[in-house]
């Protein structure tokens, strides 16, 4: 609590369920902040890297692939310090955005073909 301050400590308990302190490694294009703490006395090995998501509706697709590889220990250095990641971004690569399934922005296909079955519409005659 002394390292991060009372406000940040309370915020971490509410959102990630644990109070952590570490060095800020970088921020991605969505505003997510990435941290690392290599002190073995404070953190469990394998849990010394974490992300503080900008949005509070947590979803794994909110983390871009470059940062996902760093958090999952696939790459040693974060994308901000890794020269290979900075130099090998192909020009044809599309910008990354999170998966919108289940939201209002989700893709909804529409049918342009004529239906093969027509619904029954009852015809009524007036009584005399």
N, CA and C atoms as an extended XYZ file, in Angstrom:
384
Properties=species:S:1:pos:R:3:atomname:S:1:resname:S:1:resid:I:1 pbc="F F F"
N         0.829       -1.183        0.000 N   UNK     1
C         0.000        0.000        0.000 CA  UNK     1
C         0.879        1.255        0.000 C   UNK     1
N         2.053        1.168        0.665 N   UNK     2
C         2.942        2.325        0.720 CA  UNK     2
C         3.580        2.619       -0.634 C   UNK     2
N         3.810        1.600       -1.441 N   UNK     3
C         4.496        1.799       -2.717 CA  UNK     3
C         3.619        2.450       -3.776 C   UNK     3
N         2.358        2.059       -3.839 N   UNK     4
C         1.495        2.560       -4.910 CA  UNK     4
C         0.543        3.650       -4.446 C   UNK     4
N         0.380        3.825       -3.169 N   UNK     5
C        -0.539        4.835       -2.646 CA  UNK     5
C        -1.902        4.226       -2.341 C   UNK     5
N        -2.632        4.886       -1.481 N   UNK     6
C        -3.919        4.373       -1.016 CA  UNK     6
C        -4.935        4.262       -2.152 C   UNK     6
N        -5.008        5.272       -3.004 N   UNK     7
C        -6.004        5.272       -4.078 CA  UNK     7
C        -5.743        4.155       -5.094 C   UNK     7
N        -4.499        4.023       -5.529 N   UNK     8
C        -4.156        2.977       -6.501 CA  UNK     8
C        -4.283        1.584       -5.865 C   UNK     8
N        -3.942        1.459       -4.605 N   UNK     9
C        -4.072        0.185       -3.900 CA  UNK     9
C        -5.537       -0.252       -3.860 C   UNK     9
N        -6.436        0.661       -3.527 N   UNK    10
C        -7.869        0.344       -3.478 CA  UNK    10
C        -8.408        0.011       -4.869 C   UNK    10
N        -7.975        0.742       -5.887 N   UNK    11
C        -8.393        0.492       -7.269 CA  UNK    11
C        -7.941       -0.898       -7.726 C   UNK    11
N        -6.716       -1.278       -7.403 N   UNK    12
C        -6.219       -2.600       -7.781 CA  UNK    12
C        -7.005       -3.705       -7.079 C   UNK    12
N        -7.337       -3.504       -5.841 N   UNK    13
C        -8.127       -4.518       -5.139 CA  UNK    13
C        -9.509       -4.673       -5.756 C   UNK    13
N       -10.088       -3.577       -6.229 N   UNK    14
C       -11.415       -3.637       -6.833 CA  UNK    14
C       -11.405       -4.277       -8.218 C   UNK    14
N       -10.372       -4.021       -9.017 N   UNK    15
C       -10.383       -4.447      -10.407 CA  UNK    15
C        -9.577       -5.712      -10.692 C   UNK    15
N        -8.412       -5.889      -10.086 N   UNK    16
C        -7.642       -7.107      -10.359 CA  UNK    16
C        -7.613       -8.058       -9.171 C   UNK    16
N        -8.132       -7.628       -8.039 N   UNK    17
C        -8.243       -8.503       -6.883 CA  UNK    17
C        -6.945       -8.731       -6.135 C   UNK    17
N        -5.914       -7.965       -6.440 N   UNK    18
C        -4.629       -8.124       -5.784 CA  UNK    18
C        -3.909       -6.781       -5.811 C   UNK    18
N        -3.159       -6.495       -4.768 N   UNK    19
C        -2.380       -5.265       -4.733 CA  UNK    19
C        -0.980       -5.576       -5.238 C   UNK    19
N        -0.586       -4.950       -6.335 N   UNK    20
C         0.709       -5.199       -6.950 CA  UNK    20
C         1.451       -3.889       -7.129 C   UNK    20
N         2.777       -3.996       -7.102 N   UNK    21
C         3.617       -2.841       -7.417 CA  UNK    21
C         4.730       -3.323       -8.323 C   UNK    21
N         5.034       -2.520       -9.314 N   UNK    22
C         6.085       -2.893      -10.248 CA  UNK    22
C         6.438       -1.734      -11.139 C   UNK    22
N         7.319       -2.003      -12.092 N   UNK    23
C         7.748       -0.952      -13.013 CA  UNK    23
C         6.826       -0.923      -14.223 C   UNK    23
N         6.484        0.266      -14.655 N   UNK    24
C         5.645        0.456      -15.839 CA  UNK    24
C         6.511        0.189      -17.061 C   UNK    24
N         6.134       -0.811      -17.860 N   UNK    25
C         6.927       -1.221      -19.016 CA  UNK    25
C         6.473       -0.500      -20.275 C   UNK    25
N         5.167       -0.300      -20.426 N   UNK    26
C         4.683        0.360      -21.625 CA  UNK    26
C         3.173        0.462      -21.646 C   UNK    26
N         2.683        1.148      -22.679 N   UNK    27
C         1.253        1.339      -22.891 CA  UNK    27
C         0.955        1.059      -24.350 C   UNK    27
N        -0.148        0.375      -24.619 N   UNK    28
C        -0.508        0.072      -26.006 CA  UNK    28
C        -1.450        1.129      -26.564 C   UNK    28
N        -1.935        0.897      -27.797 N   UNK    29
C        -2.769        1.894      -28.479 CA  UNK    29
C        -4.153        2.032      -27.860 C   UNK    29
N        -4.570        1.081      -27.019 N   UNK    30
C        -5.877        1.159      -26.370 CA  UNK    30
C        -5.819        1.818      -25.000 C   UNK    30
N        -4.635        2.137      -24.523 N   UNK    31
C        -4.483        2.751      -23.204 CA  UNK    31
C        -4.233        1.744      -22.102 C   UNK    31
N        -4.072        0.465      -22.420 N   UNK    32
C        -3.749       -0.548      -21.420 CA  UNK    32
C        -2.309       -0.350      -20.955 C   UNK    32
N        -2.105       -0.452      -19.640 N   UNK    33
C        -0.769       -0.259      -19.076 CA  UNK    33
C        -0.206       -1.609      -18.654 C   UNK    33
N         1.063       -1.835      -18.958 N   UNK    34
C         1.716       -3.117      -18.690 CA  UNK    34
C         2.809       -2.922      -17.656 C   UNK    34
N         2.864       -3.858      -16.700 N   UNK    35
C         3.789       -3.760      -15.579 CA  UNK    35
C         4.572       -5.060      -15.424 C   UNK    35
N         5.713       -4.931      -14.725 N   UNK    36
C         6.542       -6.095      -14.434 CA  UNK    36
C         7.213       -5.893      -13.088 C   UNK    36
N         7.299       -6.961      -12.298 N   UNK    37
C         7.995       -6.949      -11.021 CA  UNK    37
C         8.796       -8.236      -10.936 C   UNK    37
N        10.120       -8.125      -11.018 N   UNK    38
C        10.977       -9.310      -11.026 CA  UNK    38
C        11.460       -9.705       -9.629 C   UNK    38
N        11.003       -9.045       -8.609 N   UNK    39
C        11.410       -9.388       -7.255 CA  UNK    39
C        10.708      -10.685       -6.846 C   UNK    39
N        11.472      -11.748       -6.648 N   UNK    40
C        10.908      -13.066       -6.339 CA  UNK    40
C        10.274      -13.118       -4.958 C   UNK    40
N        10.643      -12.224       -4.064 N   UNK    41
C        10.055      -12.222       -2.721 CA  UNK    41
C         8.644      -11.637       -2.718 C   UNK    41
N         8.323      -10.793       -3.709 N   UNK    42
C         7.021      -10.135       -3.742 CA  UNK    42
C         6.018      -10.834       -4.652 C   UNK    42
N         6.481      -11.397       -5.746 N   UNK    43
C         5.579      -11.994       -6.730 CA  UNK    43
C         5.864      -13.476       -6.912 C   UNK    43
N         4.817      -14.210       -7.234 N   UNK    44
C         4.951      -15.631       -7.540 CA  UNK    44
C         5.594      -15.756       -8.918 C   UNK    44
N         6.569      -16.651       -9.098 N   UNK    45
C         7.176      -16.799      -10.426 CA  UNK    45
C         6.120      -17.152      -11.471 C   UNK    45
N         6.189      -16.497      -12.609 N   UNK    46
C         5.206      -16.679      -13.663 CA  UNK    46
C         4.045      -15.711      -13.588 C   UNK    46
N         3.927      -14.992      -12.464 N   UNK    47
C         2.852      -14.003      -12.311 CA  UNK    47
C         3.429      -12.621      -12.086 C   UNK    47
N         4.628      -12.395      -12.563 N   UNK    48
C         5.308      -11.119      -12.332 CA  UNK    48
C         5.061      -10.115      -13.447 C   UNK    48
N         4.274      -10.469      -14.461 N   UNK    49
C         3.879       -9.531      -15.510 CA  UNK    49
C         2.355       -9.437      -15.502 C   UNK    49
N         1.851       -8.226      -15.618 N   UNK    50
C         0.398       -8.066      -15.631 CA  UNK    50
C         0.014       -6.828      -16.419 C   UNK    50
N        -1.274       -6.766      -16.751 N   UNK    51
C        -1.813       -5.652      -17.527 CA  UNK    51
C        -2.921       -4.991      -16.718 C   UNK    51
N        -2.948       -3.667      -16.773 N   UNK    52
C        -4.023       -2.888      -16.171 CA  UNK    52
C        -4.861       -2.373      -17.342 C   UNK    52
N        -5.989       -3.020      -17.584 N   UNK    53
C        -6.811       -2.709      -18.750 CA  UNK    53
C        -7.487       -1.352      -18.614 C   UNK    53
N        -7.603       -0.664      -19.713 N   UNK    54
C        -8.224        0.663      -19.717 CA  UNK    54
C        -9.740        0.554      -19.552 C   UNK    54
N       -10.343       -0.467      -20.150 N   UNK    55
C       -11.783       -0.688      -20.007 CA  UNK    55
C       -12.022       -1.637      -18.844 C   UNK    55
N       -13.156       -1.493      -18.197 N   UNK    56
C       -13.428       -2.329      -17.034 CA  UNK    56
C       -14.273       -3.546      -17.361 C   UNK    56
N       -14.673       -3.714      -18.609 N   UNK    57
C       -15.308       -4.954      -19.043 CA  UNK    57
C       -14.205       -5.805      -19.643 C   UNK    57
N       -13.659       -6.709      -18.828 N   UNK    58
C       -12.466       -7.445      -19.215 CA  UNK    58
C       -12.751       -8.445      -20.318 C   UNK    58
N       -11.843       -8.478      -21.291 N   UNK    59
C       -11.942       -9.380      -22.411 CA  UNK    59
C       -10.524       -9.642      -22.887 C   UNK    59
N       -10.187      -10.885      -23.181 N   UNK    60
C        -8.827      -11.224      -23.591 CA  UNK    60
C        -8.448      -10.582      -24.917 C   UNK    60
N        -9.416      -10.224      -25.750 N   UNK    61
C        -9.088       -9.627      -27.035 CA  UNK    61
C        -8.737       -8.152      -26.919 C   UNK    61
N        -8.777       -7.585      -25.724 N   UNK    62
C        -8.391       -6.196      -25.538 CA  UNK    62
C        -6.875       -6.036      -25.488 C   UNK    62
N        -6.141       -7.150      -25.428 N   UNK    63
C        -4.685       -7.124      -25.411 CA  UNK    63
C        -4.184       -7.438      -26.816 C   UNK    63
N        -3.424       -6.532      -27.445 N   UNK    64
C        -2.908       -6.794      -28.788 CA  UNK    64
C        -1.932       -7.971      -28.804 C   UNK    64
N        -1.727       -8.607      -29.960 N   UNK    65
C        -0.861       -9.794      -30.037 CA  UNK    65
C         0.569       -9.540      -29.593 C   UNK    65
N         1.103       -8.354      -29.867 N   UNK    66
C         2.482       -8.072      -29.469 CA  UNK    66
C         2.640       -8.124      -27.951 C   UNK    66
N         1.683       -7.524      -27.262 N   UNK    67
C         1.746       -7.518      -25.797 CA  UNK    67
C         1.344       -8.870      -25.227 C   UNK    67
N         0.468       -9.586      -25.891 N   UNK    68
C         0.079      -10.919      -25.420 CA  UNK    68
C         1.283      -11.852      -25.408 C   UNK    68
N         2.125      -11.762      -26.425 N   UNK    69
C         3.310      -12.625      -26.466 CA  UNK    69
C         4.276      -12.282      -25.337 C   UNK    69
N         4.331      -11.024      -24.928 N   UNK    70
C         5.202      -10.656      -23.817 CA  UNK    70
C         4.615      -11.119      -22.478 C   UNK    70
N         3.318      -10.926      -22.278 N   UNK    71
C         2.696      -11.338      -21.014 CA  UNK    71
C         2.751      -12.855      -20.841 C   UNK    71
N         2.615      -13.591      -21.934 N   UNK    72
C         2.618      -15.060      -21.882 CA  UNK    72
C         4.030      -15.641      -21.869 C   UNK    72
N         5.039      -14.808      -21.754 N   UNK    73
C         6.445      -15.216      -21.703 CA  UNK    73
C         6.906      -15.896      -22.984 C   UNK    73
N         6.290      -15.568      -24.114 N   UNK    74
C         6.762      -16.057      -25.400 CA  UNK    74
C         7.958      -15.211      -25.845 C   UNK    74
N         7.903      -13.923      -25.584 N   UNK    75
C         9.017      -13.019      -25.885 CA  UNK    75
C         9.599      -12.496      -24.579 C   UNK    75
N        10.909      -12.315      -24.582 N   UNK    76
C        11.596      -11.873      -23.372 CA  UNK    76
C        11.394      -10.383      -23.115 C   UNK    76
N        11.531       -9.581      -24.164 N   UNK    77
C        11.445       -8.128      -24.021 CA  UNK    77
C        10.073       -7.630      -24.451 C   UNK    77
N         9.593       -6.562      -23.824 N   UNK    78
C         8.308       -5.987      -24.247 CA  UNK    78
C         8.430       -5.354      -25.633 C   UNK    78
N         7.317       -5.162      -26.335 N   UNK    79
C         7.371       -4.594      -27.687 CA  UNK    79
C         8.010       -3.212      -27.754 C   UNK    79
N         7.990       -2.460      -26.670 N   UNK    80
C         8.604       -1.130      -26.686 CA  UNK    80
C        10.125       -1.210      -26.690 C   UNK    80
N        10.685       -2.326      -26.232 N   UNK    81
C        12.138       -2.472      -26.157 CA  UNK    81
C        12.682       -3.511      -27.129 C   UNK    81
N        11.822       -4.294      -27.740 N   UNK    82
C        12.254       -5.368      -28.636 CA  UNK    82
C        12.438       -4.821      -30.051 C   UNK    82
N        13.676       -4.837      -30.542 N   UNK    83
C        13.961       -4.290      -31.875 CA  UNK    83
C        13.368       -5.158      -32.976 C   UNK    83
N        13.270       -6.458      -32.756 N   UNK    84
C        12.700       -7.348      -33.765 CA  UNK    84
C        11.227       -7.022      -33.983 C   UNK    84
N        10.482       -6.822      -32.907 N   UNK    85
C         9.056       -6.497      -33.024 CA  UNK    85
C         8.852       -5.128      -33.677 C   UNK    85
N         9.733       -4.194      -33.422 N   UNK    86
C         9.580       -2.857      -33.987 CA  UNK    86
C         9.940       -2.826      -35.465 C   UNK    86
N        10.915       -3.625      -35.889 N   UNK    87
C        11.381       -3.589      -37.278 CA  UNK    87
C        10.633       -4.541      -38.198 C   UNK    87
N         9.957       -5.541      -37.659 N   UNK    88
C         9.319       -6.546      -38.500 CA  UNK    88
C         7.816       -6.380      -38.623 C   UNK    88
N         7.313       -5.194      -38.432 N   UNK    89
C         5.888       -4.969      -38.633 CA  UNK    89
C         5.652       -4.822      -40.132 C   UNK    89
N         4.969       -5.785      -40.758 N   UNK    90
C         4.784       -5.723      -42.214 CA  UNK    90
C         3.835       -4.589      -42.613 C   UNK    90
N         4.033       -4.032      -43.798 N   UNK    91
C         3.175       -2.915      -44.224 CA  UNK    91
C         1.736       -3.336      -44.534 C   UNK    91
N         1.529       -4.625      -44.791 N   UNK    92
C         0.187       -5.090      -45.129 CA  UNK    92
C        -0.627       -5.450      -43.893 C   UNK    92
N        -0.049       -5.349      -42.729 N   UNK    93
C        -0.730       -5.746      -41.504 CA  UNK    93
C        -1.862       -4.769      -41.177 C   UNK    93
N        -3.052       -5.313      -40.959 N   UNK    94
C        -4.221       -4.489      -40.630 CA  UNK    94
C        -4.136       -4.023      -39.173 C   UNK    94
N        -4.709       -2.874      -38.857 N   UNK    95
C        -4.703       -2.437      -37.456 CA  UNK    95
C        -5.537       -3.388      -36.600 C   UNK    95
N        -5.080       -3.598      -35.377 N   UNK    96
C        -5.736       -4.539      -34.468 CA  UNK    96
C        -6.900       -3.858      -33.751 C   UNK    96
N        -8.010       -4.572      -33.626 N   UNK    97
C        -9.125       -4.117      -32.804 CA  UNK    97
C        -9.708       -5.332      -32.099 C   UNK    97
N       -10.334       -5.090      -30.968 N   UNK    98
C       -10.836       -6.186      -30.154 CA  UNK    98
C       -12.030       -6.872      -30.800 C   UNK    98
N       -12.300       -8.088      -30.370 N   UNK    99
C       -13.423       -8.867      -30.868 CA  UNK    99
C       -14.719       -8.249      -30.345 C   UNK    99
N       -15.634       -7.939      -31.233 N   UNK   100
C       -16.872       -7.257      -30.857 CA  UNK   100
C       -18.068       -8.200      -30.763 C   UNK   100
N       -17.843       -9.497      -30.728 N   UNK   101
C       -18.934      -10.458      -30.631 CA  UNK   101
C       -19.716      -10.237      -29.342 C   UNK   101
N       -21.025      -10.203      -29.442 N   UNK   102
C       -21.873      -10.004      -28.272 CA  UNK   102
C       -22.112       -8.547      -27.939 C   UNK   102
N       -21.624       -7.643      -28.760 N   UNK   103
C       -21.840       -6.224      -28.532 CA  UNK   103
C       -22.651       -5.638      -29.691 C   UNK   103
N       -22.951       -4.370      -29.607 N   UNK   104
C       -23.711       -3.727      -30.681 CA  UNK   104
C       -22.881       -3.597      -31.958 C   UNK   104
N       -21.571       -3.646      -31.841 N   UNK   105
C       -20.710       -3.512      -33.001 CA  UNK   105
C       -20.398       -4.821      -33.699 C   UNK   105
N       -21.035       -5.909      -33.295 N   UNK   106
C       -20.759       -7.217      -33.876 CA  UNK   106
C       -21.241       -7.284      -35.320 C   UNK   106
N       -20.590       -8.122      -36.098 N   UNK   107
C       -20.970       -8.311      -37.495 CA  UNK   107
C       -22.281       -9.083      -37.567 C   UNK   107
N       -23.219       -8.583      -38.364 N   UNK   108
C       -24.502       -9.249      -38.540 CA  UNK   108
C       -24.735       -9.442      -40.033 C   UNK   108
N       -24.696      -10.669      -40.504 N   UNK   109
C       -24.917      -10.881      -41.933 CA  UNK   109
C       -26.402      -10.716      -42.271 C   UNK   109
N       -26.663      -10.384      -43.503 N   UNK   110
C       -28.039      -10.281      -43.950 CA  UNK   110
C       -28.181      -11.107      -45.223 C   UNK   110
N       -29.381      -11.596      -45.471 N   UNK   111
C       -29.639      -12.483      -46.586 CA  UNK   111
C       -30.195      -11.698      -47.764 C   UNK   111
N       -29.590      -11.897      -48.934 N   UNK   112
C       -30.064      -11.215      -50.134 CA  UNK   112
C       -30.825      -12.157      -51.062 C   UNK   112
N       -30.877      -13.445      -50.715 N   UNK   113
C       -31.578      -14.415      -51.560 CA  UNK   113
C       -33.077      -14.397      -51.251 C   UNK   113
N       -33.860      -14.750      -52.240 N   UNK   114
C       -35.313      -14.838      -52.070 CA  UNK   114
C       -35.611      -16.102      -51.265 C   UNK   114
N       -36.464      -16.025      -50.247 N   UNK   115
C       -36.759      -17.220      -49.464 CA  UNK   115
C       -37.478      -18.273      -50.311 C   UNK   115
N       -37.131      -19.553      -50.091 N   UNK   116
C       -37.728      -20.649      -50.853 CA  UNK   116
C       -39.094      -21.031      -50.306 C   UNK   116
N       -39.334      -20.735      -49.061 N   UNK   117
C       -40.607      -21.068      -48.429 CA  UNK   117
C       -41.285      -19.768      -48.042 C   UNK   117
N       -42.540      -19.628      -48.436 N   UNK   118
C       -43.267      -18.432      -48.041 CA  UNK   118
C       -44.208      -18.775      -46.889 C   UNK   118
N       -44.304      -17.877      -45.974 N   UNK   119
C       -45.154      -18.100      -44.807 CA  UNK   119
C       -46.632      -18.048      -45.206 C   UNK   119
N       -47.462      -18.793      -44.497 N   UNK   120
C       -48.884      -18.852      -44.788 CA  UNK   120
C       -49.557      -17.601      -44.271 C   UNK   120
N       -50.321      -16.968      -45.107 N   UNK   121
C       -51.066      -15.792      -44.718 CA  UNK   121
C       -52.553      -16.117      -44.883 C   UNK   121
N       -53.321      -16.199      -43.819 N   UNK   122
C       -54.735      -16.563      -43.924 CA  UNK   122
C       -55.545      -15.465      -44.605 C   UNK   122
N       -56.502      -15.906      -45.427 N   UNK   123
C       -57.378      -14.960      -46.106 CA  UNK   123
C       -58.769      -15.091      -45.491 C   UNK   123
N       -59.323      -13.998      -45.125 N   UNK   124
C       -60.645      -14.024      -44.488 CA  UNK   124
C       -61.661      -13.324      -45.398 C   UNK   124
N       -62.881      -13.821      -45.341 N   UNK   125
C       -63.971      -13.197      -46.091 CA  UNK   125
C       -64.924      -12.561      -45.071 C   UNK   125
N       -65.531      -11.495      -45.473 N   UNK   126
C       -66.485      -10.838      -44.588 CA  UNK   126
C       -67.793      -11.629      -44.606 C   UNK   126
N       -68.459      -11.714      -43.478 N   UNK   127
C       -69.725      -12.437      -43.365 CA  UNK   127
C       -70.869      -11.558      -43.806 C   UNK   127
N       -71.825      -12.176      -44.437 N   UNK   128
C       -72.974      -11.386      -44.848 CA  UNK   128
C       -74.231      -11.722      -44.088 C   UNK   128
